[in-house]
Amino acid sequence: MGTLWVNGKIYTLNKEHEMTRAMYVEHGRILKMGEEGHLRRTYAGRIENIVNLEGKSVYPAFTDSHIHLIGYGEALDRVDASESTNLRTLLESMKEKDSGDDWLVAEGFDDRMLGEMPTREMIDEVIADRPVVLKRVCRHVAVVNSKGLERLGLIHHTVIEGGKLGRDAEGKLNGVLYDAALDLLYKEMSGNRQKNAASLRRAIDSLFAHGIVGAHTEDLFYHGDPIETIQAYEDVLDELPFHAHLLVHEQVVDRVIQHDAMTKHRRFDFGAMKLFVDGSFGGRTALLSAPYADDRGQRGIEVHRPDHLEALVKKARSYGMNVAAHVIGDAAVEQFVSLLEKYPAKKGTRDRIIHASLLNDSLLKRIRALPVLIDAQPVFLADDMDMLFERLGNERIDQVYRFKSLMETGALFLGGSDAPISSVDVRKGLFGAVTRQSFKGSSTLNPSERLSMYEALRSFTYAPHVATGTHGRNGLLIQSYNASFTVWEEDFFDLKGEEILQNRLVMTVVDGNPVYEAEVITS
């Protein structure tokens, strides 16, 4: 017995413009699609329910190809600093929010909105008796108070390879931590199996409400023992119909492999070894080939020495693994691409270039020759438009977020959010990809790099399953595929500009069963 879904605009995303009005679902699979009358006659004795979509639009369910699931779940339970414009007000709200944890944490502040970069002294004026951390929106920079510096064991002479400790005019530590210096925070604030499981449940519930039923995530370094983190995934995904693909951070890969922990599970599996080559534009730690336009003394940070970076790629190959690298600046991309050329991926597999935010034509040509997938975040463009002009200047701005050019290299192009760094709202990713405009309103940045709505939707639906080899029954709405889809009030293909951001999710369905309903559709 099954369900007949009728009177909808059901987009297969198998081909552009391919759409049907009805589909019959049984045991979680799409048995047939077509006209309502034909399906009623064909399955007359087996139709248990008929759902009238009332003209709404249906697309394959979304997968976020770059997220930190546990970190996103944690952020949902912490102070959101993303809209904060006053530091004292933010700190007072942290005291009120106090959840009883050892550290007080705020997620996602923007120093440009606050008017200045916070320091430990500023935090101490309001909270001096508890360790405090403010995470910058890019999550490559954080600020701690004096108690936090003390807890982390940081003193005047501490040197962090691959990172940096901020200092005041007198050379004293000012509480600002950059890139690899944040590793100390992760170790200090690590979770456990139960805490991580709670964060996962919180994250997945939120993702269902955004039409997202799967994610490529990287959690195994930041939240305590990686084996316990894997066990938390087992606990949660035994209960919830969500699929996760886990990258494995280079600092825990040895332990994970030694414990033979990378076995495939029903709802999660493991992917490439993850490493960082550089930082972020916002923190001026993305590695550039030429100085920052707004700080001529800075070209960014190398998280690893070149010889160490090469050794990490060789380690991945020795384990039979692909490599996934965070590369934002053009100099970082060049370093990683050179290593992929020197140590090619195993035939039939793809390495992962994460972000690839600043690219010249020469790098694009080299990427064209590599078996890679591009792990992109179109929402970043809409989030960061003003800041990009400040950091890069007019001369390089047309080389940033080259979505169309990357797709034309033949690389597999994936859409993600990098939540909690940015919003998980797929509408925002689609908006960034097809408009290349700021959420605040702006002219179009390099219009030739816009994606079509079809290309943008595929990057969040079908392409993520191709990347993980799960596309045989996922990511499209066609006969014999799993009936995992989203129902929207309006048709994305008809929407322009900010209308995309206003479209309303009505329902998220996994294997034929609703996991989120904004409204009950008549049956």
NORFENCOR-V18778 format. One record per residue. N is the residue number from 1. RES is the residue in one small letter. SS is DSSP state (H for helix, E for strand, L for the rest). OMEGA is omega in degrees with one decimal (none if undefined). D_LAST is the distance of its C-alpha to the last C-alpha in Angstrom with 2 decimals. Layout:
BEGIN
n=[N	N]
res=[RES	RES]
ss=[SS	SS]
omega=[OMEGA	OMEGA]
d_last=[D_LAST	D_LAST]
END
This chain:
BEGIN
n=[1	2	3	4	5	6	7	8	9	10	11	12	13	14	15	16	17	18	19	20	21	22	23	24	25	26	27	28	29	30	31	32	33	34	35	36	37	38	39	40	41	42	43	44	45	46	47	48	49	50	51	52	53	54	55	56	57	58	59	60	61	62	63	64	65	66	67	68	69	70	71	72	73	74	75	76	77	78	79	80	81	82	83	84	85	86	87	88	89	90	91	92	93	94	95	96	97	98	99	100	101	102	103	104	105	106	107	108	109	110	111	112	113	114	115	116	117	118	119	120	121	122	123	124	125	126	127	128	129	130	131	132	133	134	135	136	137	138	139	140	141	142	143	144	145	146	147	148	149	150	151	152	153	154	155	156	157	158	159	160	161	162	163	164	165	166	167	168	169	170	171	172	173	174	175	176	177	178	179	180	181	182	183	184	185	186	187	188	189	190	191	192	193	194	195	196	197	198	199	200	201	202	203	204	205	206	207	208	209	210	211	212	213	214	215	216	217	218	219	220	221	222	223	224	225	226	227	228	229	230	231	232	233	234	235	236	237	238	239	240	241	242	243	244	245	246	247	248	249	250	251	252	253	254	255	256	257	258	259	260	261	262	263	264	265	266	267	268	269	270	271	272	273	274	275	276	277	278	279	280	281	282	283	284	285	286	287	288	289	290	291	292	293	294	295	296	297	298	299	300	301	302	303	304	305	306	307	308	309	310	311	312	313	314	315	316	317	318	319	320	321	322	323	324	325	326	327	328	329	330	331	332	333	334	335	336	337	338	339	340	341	342	343	344	345	346	347	348	349	350	351	352	353	354	355	356	357	358	359	360	361	362	363	364	365	366	367	368	369	370	371	372	373	374	375	376	377	378	379	380	381	382	383	384	385	386	387	388	389	390	391	392	393	394	395	396	397	398	399	400	401	402	403	404	405	406	407	408	409	410	411	412	413	414	415	416	417	418	419	420	421	422	423	424	425	426	427	428	429	430	431	432	433	434	435	436	437	438	439	440	441	442	443	444	445	446	447	448	449	450	451	452	453	454	455	456	457	458	459	460	461	462	463	464	465	466	467	468	469	470	471	472	473	474	475	476	477	478	479	480	481	482	483	484	485	486	487	488	489	490	491	492	493	494	495	496	497	498	499	500	501	502	503	504	505	506	507	508	509	510	511	512	513	514	515	516	517	518	519	520	521	522	523]
res=[m	g	t	l	w	v	n	g	k	i	y	t	l	n	k	e	h	e	m	t	r	a	m	y	v	e	h	g	r	i	l	k	m	g	e	e	g	h	l	r	r	t	y	a	g	r	i	e	n	i	v	n	l	e	g	k	s	v	y	p	a	f	t	d	s	h	i	h	l	i	g	y	g	e	a	l	d	r	v	d	a	s	e	s	t	n	l	r	t	l	l	e	s	m	k	e	k	d	s	g	d	d	w	l	v	a	e	g	f	d	d	r	m	l	g	e	m	p	t	r	e	m	i	d	e	v	i	a	d	r	p	v	v	l	k	r	v	c	r	h	v	a	v	v	n	s	k	g	l	e	r	l	g	l	i	h	h	t	v	i	e	g	g	k	l	g	r	d	a	e	g	k	l	n	g	v	l	y	d	a	a	l	d	l	l	y	k	e	m	s	g	n	r	q	k	n	a	a	s	l	r	r	a	i	d	s	l	f	a	h	g	i	v	g	a	h	t	e	d	l	f	y	h	g	d	p	i	e	t	i	q	a	y	e	d	v	l	d	e	l	p	f	h	a	h	l	l	v	h	e	q	v	v	d	r	v	i	q	h	d	a	m	t	k	h	r	r	f	d	f	g	a	m	k	l	f	v	d	g	s	f	g	g	r	t	a	l	l	s	a	p	y	a	d	d	r	g	q	r	g	i	e	v	h	r	p	d	h	l	e	a	l	v	k	k	a	r	s	y	g	m	n	v	a	a	h	v	i	g	d	a	a	v	e	q	f	v	s	l	l	e	k	y	p	a	k	k	g	t	r	d	r	i	i	h	a	s	l	l	n	d	s	l	l	k	r	i	r	a	l	p	v	l	i	d	a	q	p	v	f	l	a	d	d	m	d	m	l	f	e	r	l	g	n	e	r	i	d	q	v	y	r	f	k	s	l	m	e	t	g	a	l	f	l	g	g	s	d	a	p	i	s	s	v	d	v	r	k	g	l	f	g	a	v	t	r	q	s	f	k	g	s	s	t	l	n	p	s	e	r	l	s	m	y	e	a	l	r	s	f	t	y	a	p	h	v	a	t	g	t	h	g	r	n	g	l	l	i	q	s	y	n	a	s	f	t	v	w	e	e	d	f	f	d	l	k	g	e	e	i	l	q	n	r	l	v	m	t	v	v	d	g	n	p	v	y	e	a	e	v	i	t	s]
ss=[L	E	E	E	E	E	L	L	E	E	E	L	L	L	L	L	L	L	E	E	L	E	E	E	E	E	L	L	E	E	E	E	E	E	L	H	H	H	H	H	H	H	L	L	L	L	E	E	E	E	E	E	L	L	L	L	E	E	E	E	L	E	E	E	E	E	E	L	H	H	H	H	H	H	H	L	L	L	E	E	L	L	L	L	L	L	H	H	H	H	H	H	H	H	H	H	H	L	L	L	L	L	L	E	E	E	E	E	E	L	H	H	H	H	L	L	L	L	L	H	H	H	H	H	L	L	L	L	L	L	L	E	E	E	E	E	L	L	L	L	E	E	E	E	L	H	H	H	H	H	H	H	L	L	L	L	L	L	L	L	L	L	E	E	E	E	E	L	L	L	L	L	E	E	E	E	E	E	E	H	H	H	H	H	H	H	H	H	L	L	L	L	H	H	H	H	H	H	H	H	H	H	H	H	H	H	H	H	L	L	L	E	E	E	E	E	E	L	L	L	L	L	L	L	L	H	H	H	H	H	H	H	H	H	H	H	H	L	L	L	L	L	E	E	E	E	E	E	E	L	L	L	H	H	H	H	H	H	L	L	L	L	L	L	L	L	L	E	E	E	E	E	E	E	E	E	L	L	L	L	L	L	L	L	L	L	L	L	L	L	L	E	L	L	E	L	L	L	L	L	L	L	L	L	L	H	H	H	H	H	H	H	H	H	H	H	H	H	L	L	L	L	E	E	E	E	E	L	L	H	H	H	H	H	H	H	H	H	H	H	H	H	L	L	L	L	L	L	L	L	E	E	E	E	E	L	L	E	L	L	H	H	H	H	H	H	H	H	L	L	L	E	E	E	E	E	L	H	H	H	H	H	H	H	H	H	H	H	H	H	H	H	H	H	H	H	H	H	H	E	L	L	H	H	H	H	H	H	L	L	L	E	E	E	E	L	L	L	E	L	L	L	L	L	L	H	H	H	H	H	H	H	H	H	H	L	L	L	L	L	L	L	L	L	L	L	H	H	H	L	L	L	H	H	H	H	H	H	H	H	L	L	H	H	H	H	H	H	L	L	L	L	L	L	L	L	L	L	L	L	L	E	L	L	E	E	E	E	L	L	L	H	H	H	L	L	L	L	H	H	H	H	L	L	E	E	E	E	E	E	L	L	E	E	E	E	E	L	L	L	L	L	L]
omega=[-174.4	-177.1	175.8	177.5	-172.2	172.6	178.1	168.8	-171.3	-177.6	-179.5	-169.9	173.3	174.9	179.6	179.1	-178.7	-173.3	176.6	-173.8	-175.9	174.7	179.1	-175.7	178.6	-179.4	174.6	-178.0	172.9	179.7	-178.8	177.0	179.6	179.5	-175.6	-176.7	179.7	-179.0	176.9	-179.2	-176.1	-173.9	-173.5	-176.0	-173.5	-178.0	179.6	-179.7	171.9	-179.3	178.3	-178.0	174.0	175.9	-179.0	-175.3	-174.7	178.3	173.1	-179.7	-175.3	167.9	175.5	-172.8	176.1	-178.5	172.1	-167.9	-178.6	178.1	177.1	177.9	176.4	-177.1	179.0	-177.8	-178.3	177.0	177.0	-177.0	-170.7	179.7	-174.9	177.8	-179.7	-174.4	-178.5	178.0	177.6	-177.8	176.9	178.6	176.7	178.0	179.7	-176.7	-172.7	-177.2	-178.4	176.2	-178.1	-178.8	167.8	-171.4	169.9	-173.9	162.8	178.0	176.1	-177.7	177.5	177.3	178.7	-179.9	178.6	175.0	177.6	175.2	-179.6	-179.3	179.1	179.4	-179.0	-179.2	-178.1	-179.3	-178.5	-171.7	-178.6	172.7	-177.0	172.1	172.0	179.3	177.6	-175.9	-179.0	-176.3	170.9	178.0	174.4	178.5	177.1	176.3	-177.7	178.4	177.2	175.9	179.2	-179.1	-178.3	178.8	-177.8	179.1	-172.3	-172.3	-179.6	175.8	-179.3	177.0	-179.5	178.7	-176.9	173.5	180.0	-179.3	177.9	-176.2	179.2	178.8	179.2	178.7	-179.0	175.5	-178.5	-179.1	-178.1	171.3	-171.4	176.3	179.3	178.8	178.5	177.4	-178.1	-179.6	-178.9	-172.1	-174.7	-178.1	175.3	-174.6	-176.0	-179.7	-179.7	177.6	178.5	178.5	178.0	179.8	179.5	-179.6	-175.8	175.5	178.3	-178.7	176.0	-179.0	174.4	178.8	-175.7	-176.2	178.2	-177.5	165.0	-169.0	178.3	-172.4	-162.6	179.1	-164.0	-166.1	178.3	-177.5	-176.4	179.0	176.1	178.4	176.4	178.0	176.2	175.7	177.6	-178.1	-172.8	-174.5	165.8	-175.8	-171.5	-177.8	-177.1	179.8	179.8	174.6	-171.1	167.0	-174.0	-177.8	-175.0	-178.6	178.7	-173.7	-179.5	-178.5	-178.5	-179.0	179.4	178.4	178.2	-171.9	-175.1	176.5	-178.3	176.7	-176.1	-175.0	170.5	179.1	-173.5	-177.6	-171.2	170.6	-176.0	173.6	179.2	174.3	-179.5	-175.1	-173.3	173.0	-174.7	179.5	-175.6	177.9	169.5	-172.0	-176.5	176.4	176.7	-173.8	174.7	-178.5	-177.4	173.2	-172.1	177.7	-176.1	170.8	178.6	-175.3	167.9	-179.7	177.7	169.9	-179.0	-179.5	177.8	178.1	178.3	179.1	178.6	177.5	178.4	177.8	179.1	-179.8	179.7	176.9	-177.9	-175.2	167.5	-177.8	175.0	-175.4	171.5	178.9	-178.8	179.4	-177.8	178.1	176.9	177.9	-178.6	178.4	-176.1	179.1	179.0	179.1	177.2	175.8	-178.1	-178.8	-172.3	175.5	175.4	-177.5	179.8	178.9	-179.3	167.0	-174.1	173.6	-174.3	177.8	-178.9	-166.6	-178.1	-172.3	169.9	-176.1	-179.8	178.1	177.5	179.5	179.3	176.6	-180.0	-176.1	-175.4	172.0	-175.5	166.1	-178.7	-178.3	-170.7	-179.5	-178.5	178.8	-179.2	-178.1	-178.8	178.6	-161.5	-171.6	-176.9	-178.4	-179.1	177.8	179.7	-174.5	-170.3	-177.6	-176.2	-174.5	-174.7	-169.9	179.4	178.1	-174.5	177.9	-176.0	-172.2	-177.0	180.0	177.7	177.8	-177.8	174.2	-174.3	175.4	177.7	-173.4	-177.4	177.3	177.6	-175.5	-170.9	176.3	11.4	179.0	175.5	-175.6	175.7	-175.7	-176.3	177.3	-179.7	175.2	177.7	178.8	-179.9	-177.2	-172.4	179.0	-174.1	179.0	176.8	173.3	-179.1	-177.4	-178.6	170.2	-178.4	179.2	177.3	-173.8	-178.7	-179.7	177.0	170.8	169.8	178.2	178.2	179.7	-179.1	178.8	178.8	-178.2	178.6	-175.4	-174.5	-175.0	178.7	177.9	173.3	-178.2	-176.2	178.9	180.0	-173.4	-179.1	179.4	-175.4	170.7	176.0	172.5	179.0	-176.6	177.8	178.1	177.2	-177.6	177.0	-171.7	175.5	178.4	-176.7	-178.6	-177.3	-179.4	-180.0	-177.9	179.4	-171.7	179.9	172.5	-175.5	175.3	179.3	-176.5	-176.8	179.9	-172.7	175.3	-179.1	-174.3	169.9	-175.3	175.5	179.6	176.1	-176.4	177.6	174.0	174.3	177.1	174.0	175.5	179.5	176.4	-174.8	178.3	none]
d_last=[15.16	12.82	9.68	9.57	9.11	9.91	11.64	13.26	16.91	17.20	20.81	22.46	25.55	27.50	29.25	29.48	27.20	25.36	21.76	19.11	15.87	13.80	14.31	13.86	14.30	16.00	18.14	17.73	19.07	18.17	19.34	19.15	18.35	18.83	17.61	14.35	16.46	18.72	16.18	14.56	18.17	19.30	16.84	16.13	17.26	15.65	11.96	10.33	6.69	5.37	4.37	5.99	8.92	10.52	13.87	14.17	16.61	16.41	19.61	20.91	21.09	24.39	27.52	30.27	33.48	35.82	35.17	36.93	34.16	36.30	38.11	34.92	33.80	37.27	37.23	34.07	36.18	39.27	40.62	39.26	42.37	40.92	41.30	44.52	47.47	49.83	51.02	52.21	48.93	47.12	49.51	49.19	45.38	45.96	48.13	45.50	42.74	45.05	42.95	46.03	46.34	49.85	49.29	47.79	45.61	44.16	42.10	42.40	45.25	46.63	50.38	50.20	48.06	50.31	53.35	55.09	54.66	54.69	57.50	58.29	60.66	58.02	55.68	58.61	59.29	56.01	55.31	58.33	57.84	54.68	53.91	51.64	49.95	48.36	46.50	46.75	43.62	44.78	45.33	48.62	50.53	50.57	52.94	54.22	56.60	59.99	58.58	56.12	59.01	60.90	58.02	57.68	61.45	61.95	65.50	67.54	68.56	65.19	64.32	60.82	60.73	57.84	57.27	59.13	60.01	60.30	63.66	65.14	68.26	70.47	68.74	67.09	63.54	61.17	58.09	56.26	55.12	54.31	52.48	54.07	55.37	51.81	51.97	54.02	51.19	48.69	51.10	51.83	48.22	46.70	44.00	43.51	40.90	39.20	39.35	38.09	35.17	34.17	34.45	32.34	29.46	29.75	29.82	26.84	24.61	25.73	25.26	21.62	21.18	22.93	20.97	23.88	23.57	27.19	30.65	34.25	36.24	39.81	40.37	43.01	46.06	45.10	43.80	46.44	47.21	45.14	44.82	43.31	40.94	39.79	39.37	37.14	34.90	34.90	33.95	30.99	29.59	29.72	26.96	24.93	23.31	25.50	28.30	31.69	34.72	37.86	40.97	44.16	46.59	50.15	51.53	49.57	49.34	52.43	51.17	47.74	49.38	52.11	49.51	47.72	44.55	42.99	41.24	37.78	35.01	31.51	30.03	33.13	36.23	39.38	40.71	43.82	46.56	46.07	49.05	49.94	52.50	52.41	50.73	49.04	49.89	49.30	51.86	54.18	54.09	52.44	55.33	56.55	59.31	60.69	60.82	58.15	58.69	58.66	60.76	63.28	64.38	61.05	59.57	57.18	57.28	57.60	55.70	57.73	61.17	61.08	62.63	60.15	57.21	58.58	59.05	55.39	54.25	56.73	55.39	51.85	53.23	55.25	52.05	50.39	47.99	46.86	47.61	45.35	47.38	46.70	48.73	48.46	51.93	53.50	56.32	53.88	52.00	55.39	56.41	53.28	53.25	56.93	56.18	53.36	55.85	58.44	56.19	53.60	50.27	50.01	49.17	45.46	44.56	44.12	45.54	43.57	44.98	43.30	43.26	46.07	46.23	49.63	50.69	53.51	53.65	55.83	53.31	50.54	52.82	53.44	49.76	49.20	51.47	49.69	46.75	44.74	41.37	41.17	39.32	38.82	37.40	36.77	35.99	39.69	40.85	38.92	39.97	43.62	44.72	47.51	48.77	48.98	51.44	53.51	53.68	54.15	55.74	55.33	57.05	54.41	51.23	50.24	50.37	47.59	44.01	44.55	41.03	41.48	44.91	43.71	40.93	43.60	45.78	43.43	42.59	39.01	37.63	35.23	33.57	33.68	34.31	37.08	35.38	36.72	39.24	36.67	33.08	30.30	28.21	27.69	27.51	31.16	32.10	30.60	32.44	35.70	35.47	34.80	36.78	39.56	39.87	40.21	37.54	40.35	40.78	43.40	44.61	43.20	45.00	46.24	43.62	44.44	42.79	39.29	36.46	33.97	30.33	29.70	32.55	31.46	27.88	29.34	31.69	28.87	26.71	28.68	32.27	31.99	30.99	33.90	36.14	35.34	35.08	31.44	30.28	30.13	26.43	25.56	25.46	24.08	20.87	22.40	22.41	23.39	22.90	21.06	17.47	18.47	17.40	16.86	14.67	16.91	16.91	19.82	21.40	24.33	26.23	26.43	27.60	31.27	33.26	31.96	28.66	27.78	28.26	25.93	22.78	20.05	18.22	14.55	13.80	16.07	15.12	17.90	18.00	14.26	13.86	13.26	16.70	16.28	13.72	15.26	12.24	8.75	6.44	3.76	0.00]
END
